[in-house]
Amino acid sequence: MKLSQIAAAAVAFLAGSASEAAQVWTAPAAVKVRPQAQPPQGSSATAVIAAAKNEFESFQVVVTGPATGVSMSLEGLGDANGHSISGRDVTLYREALINVPQQTGGDGAAGIWPDALVPDVDPIVGEKRNAFPFDVPAGESRAVLVDIHVPASAAAGVYKGMLNVTGGAAAQVPVTLTVWDFAVPSTSSLRSAFGMTWNGPCMGHGDGGCSNYDAEQKLRARYMQAALDNHISISLPVVSSPIKQDGSGGWGDFDTYAGPFLDGTANMRLSGAKLTAVQIEGDGTKTTVVKAWSDHFNAKGWTKSLFNYICDEPPMTCQWGDINTRIAASRAGDVDMPTQVTTTSAETAQHGISGIDLYVPVVNFMEDRPGTANAGSQRSKYGATVWWYQSCMSFGCSGVGPGYDYTGGSGWPTYAIDSDATRNRAMEWMSFSYDISGELYYETTQAYFSGDPWVSQNNFGGAGDGTLFYPGTTARIGGQTEIPVESFRMKMIRDGMEDYELLAMARQLGLGDQAKQIARGVYPKTYQSTSSPAALDSARSQLAQLILRAMGKDSTAAQQTTGETTFGSGAVPPIGSAGGAFPTGGCSSSGPQSAWLLVPLFGLALLRRRRTAA
């Protein structure tokens, strides 16, 4: 063989080897990296993120295979003055995959999606889990969510660190975090009441009857902790009601297991975080029960969180004629106890209902599309305080019953697995724009009752509907203590709750109009819930500048991060913009979920039926 032939063969061999080499790249948190996602050609990148004190901020490190035995580590971040962020405040999660056999609604996408977040070392009890090592098939991608909590006591400034990728893909990923010089509260300003049926955790962890009460209540407390560290209040904190219909009972177990989440003494990363909403558990139509709850919560100083869920979606769970009687019974127990009904003001007027303190309409009825009965904002039809919720109406209900399927089009906020990640984060921005005080969601463990949640989560026509957790059994994730495994969608809700805090802080500083303008620039209407990571980060940076200037502090750091969280050498255009690679909307494998914003770093009980509205 001639020398030229040998050289040509060597070049061909090396080119073939390079094409088979694993690639490591970074992506923003607000995009779902599916297996078919491929790193676009581009320059090397570094993860540059920004957050307030006491905020979480995340990004993703992605490996495109083939690669075997991949592990990652980030010991911490430090600034030039010796301050550091490490330990429990830095968590790496392997994004486990789930198959969605049928698309959710008209804009979902069947196929494999990332959702369950398996921690390297869990932040709940601090045990090593089996997130690493993992393998990546040739031509496919797998992502790790890098989640950083900025302690409330952290000094403002720039923190840097190096994430190490080892095993079949070797790389070092530089990370820069800018900490803004203000803090967000541990207890959310936007109230939330997310359901978790009495035996949901029990069912997912092998004891649907909750036969071992102490063990099951401790397990439930770990679920409460995980939710509250994501700014989500589980409104039923204990397995069973402490009060019987005659008002008798004891508060010992309730105070033991729920008390720390109401006092702010639980072992949280969000130090001092408290539940913002607790509903009466038991028969809230009995005056004796209402009085017992009211008296105890008054004595404990917990009254602000308590409400009485009078009826859920009448006439599905109660008759319209029942409601006034139930409200009267509640008033007899405590005249100041907030009464809540998931309905609209128009429906109650039609049926002669009065005395509802907390109206909770479905988001579709707060403002529907032009040409519908609820076109235009309906906010003025409610009082100063109104909550809302999203349901299967965000994608079209299935199996609820005749007359309940909704065909109002796509684009609504949703917690579906196979939706754009920005839609999972939209509800809280909209809460600010529409002056909403709280968010309700019917359940967080629904799929625990219909098989293995790690395999299937389809309910009422939606993938992940009513399920925001996975059962973290030791058989599944390793370790010695069973814990809840958070979903990717839960992190998006958390980020939305933190975004709300920036908006609320701007309003407190007299900048409410500017904040609303920014919020509506990201999510203009209830039915326009798809945005982009670039738009979200640009809005957050604008809010940080407003806050810092109003506080008389240096806004330079916020200005430096205006435009986007950086994952490449240039700004990343929003979906559908002139410089964007993909059209607006959609979740197909060729759409925005597969490549845009993914910049390479080369070389390196019986559950209630699905909540919907009549």
Protein Blocks (a to p, Z undefined) as FASTA:
>chain_A
ZZklmmmmmmmmmmmmmmmpccdddddfkbccdfklccdddddddddddddehiacdddd
ddddddehiacddfbdcdfkopacehjllccddddddddfbaghjkbcedjddfbdcdfb
dcklopacfkbccdddehiacdddddddddfkbccdddddddddehjbdcdddddddddf
bdddfbdfbdcdddddfklmmmmnopanomalmlmmmmmmmmmmmmmmnopacfblbfbd
fbdfkopacfklmmmmmmmmmnopaccfbghiacfbdcdedjfkbmklmmmmmmmmmmno
pmmmpccdfbghiaklbcfklmmmmmmmmmmmomklccdddddfklmmmnopahiabdcd
dfklmoccehiakgcjfklmpcfbdcddddfklnopehkbghiaccebghiacfbfkbcf
klmmmmmmmmmmnopabdcdfbfklmmmnocfklocceehiahihiabdcddfklngpjb
dcddddfklmmmmmmmmmmmmmmmmmmnopmmmmmmmmmmmmmbfklmbccfklmmmmmm
mmmmmmmmmnopafklmmmmgoiacfbfbdcddehiakbcbdeehjbfklmklmgopacd
ehiacdddddddZZ
